[in-house]
Amino acid sequence: MSKRDCLAASQISTDHSALPGPAKSLKINVFGELQVVREGAAQQLPPSRKARALLAYLAMTGRPVRRERLCEMLWSIPDDPRASLRWALSRIRKVVDTPESARIQADRERVSIDLSDVEVDFVVARGLLFDNRQTISASELSKIANTLAEPILDGLDDAGHQEFETWLMGEREDARLMQVNALRRLATHADLAPSDRIKWSYKWLDLMPFEVQAATSLIADFRATGRFEEAASVERRFRRETKHAPKDLIADFKQMPATPQPANIEKAPRDSSRRWRLRSQTIGFCKAHDDVNIAYAEVGEGRPLIKAANWLNHLELDWGSPIWGQTFLACAHERRFIRYDSRGNGLSDWNVKDISMESFVADLEAVVEASGVDRFPLLGISQGCAVSIEYAARHPERVSGLVLISGYAAGWRIGATPEEKERREAVMTLTRHGWGTPNPAYRQIFSQTFMPDAKPEELHWFNEFQRQTTSPENAVRFLDAFGDIDVRHRLSQIKCPTIVFHSRDDQRISINQARELAAGIPGAEFVPLHSRNHILLESEPAWQTCLDKAIAFFRKHDM
């Protein structure tokens, strides 16, 4: 597939404690990097990769293994394999044994680990998937699928000899097949709505690109949600990419009736049907530098415009919203509009190790590369302005212009008074404990400061939108990361045309911060807006002013 059309599977960094199954005192997690957790605390592993490989092998096989076999797998003759094995066993005993429980069992012939009170994530996932005696809920299946998305024993390649590598490759293939099993069940799960099954079908089709059932499942769910153009796009892509596949693999698909088009599709004028083009957006996935999957979408035709992510996005929810809908319709008018969900929210991976300014920029870099666009204007809103500035400074050859709305160059921790820092910390505490509750009072804190002049129905929508878009933990991590943003040193390095918009009475970010931002960028145009809202609403005159001046800016600089 091309970069633009790729349907990459979304691998989600996993919180293994969320894997369904009975709680045990010791947990050994082999998905991702090897991890041992005792009573909720991660244990320090021996630095030796061979010792770690030995522990992982014993835990995953779950049976006694002859000493000779272990020596042949991990050590060379000059290393005195038997002595090396004894040394490695002494190191892993410190990790898994306790005075009450000697889990490493070894005699002169064999070595094993007692797993009677040990949970191994691979074993738990396999048991749940293949135990026909119980029904697995969609929630449990999603946790299993997310766990299986991580590579087994990441970082332990080449820890042993060929025998170990062969074993590891086999286990990884088993895990891949388990992942296919979980994705197939999620993509066809009766308890999930078609709109919720779509992402699982995407991932299933990526793992099994010739799988007819995966393609037909995705197409059927697009049809069921009225997204006929996307269904047709998937159908065309599958037929094209399986053109030279063995006929018996795709015979059933070739008998499938073509995707019907909406009755009014030909009647909708292409130059005025902005809403139709926006609803026919194409969603794909790409990987950031740390293997995090980032969901991105594009819609429309014409010159490109890329939008950096800001405080909470959701590619499937926000474009039809009373908050973002009209703004995105305007962005997609006569343009190829590209946007994405930042890590930690929306359709992108939620369970990630890094949420920081550096990772925000990495996400944007990944989306730009996946889109295949060479040069483009960049739209930043709120903290997306700082991300856009950093990207433009790093990649001046790619950015033809910057449109910055409600932005800042330095986060809330920088230059803040002790009282301001204390207030921000208190908000994060409230967020941590109240974000996910049905009571919107906690989220109302943000809604009121973002849009003090919003209508009640707009505030209600934004309250619910925030709850659905990210977890309480990630909301806190975002707020924490925003405090450390600092691109002031980058402002003088921006060489492209720039226009800065900011509400005069913004309740969240003061206009003085925007003035300082604009003053630091050579030749930047500053446009104060008559509004109190941090997020401009289509119903207020400031929104139209911003749109008109942005269009004039694009025309002036031929973007």
Buried (B, 14 or more C-beta within 10 A) or exposed (E): EEEBBEBBBBBBBBBBEBBBBEEBBBBBBBBBBBBBBBEEEEBEBBEBBBBBBBBBBBBBEBEBBEBEEBBBBBBEEEEEBEEBBEBBBEBBBEBBBEEEEEBBEBEEEBBBBBBEEBBBBBBBBBEBBEEEEEEBEBEBBBBBBBBBBBBBBEEBBEBBBEEBBEBBEEBBEBBBBBBBBBBBBBBBBEEBEBBBBBBBBBBBBBBBBBBBBBBBBBBBBBBBBEBBBBBBBBBEBBBEBBEEEEEEEBEEBEEBEEBEEBEEEEEEEEEEBBBBBBBBBBBBBBBBEBBBBBBBBBBBEEBBBBBBBBBBBBBBBBBEBBBBBBBBBBBBBBBBBBBBBBBBBBBBBBBBEBBBBEBBBBBBBBBBBBBEBEBBBBBBBBBBBBBBBBBBBBBEEBBBBBBBBBBBBBBBBEEBEEEEEEEBBEBBEBBBEBBBEEEBEBBBBBBBBBBBBBEEEBBBBBBBBBBEBBBBBBBBBBBBBBBEBBBBEBBEBBBBBBBBBBBEBBBBBBBEBBBBBBEBBEEBBBBBBEBBBBBBBBEBEBBEBBBEBBEEBBEEBEB
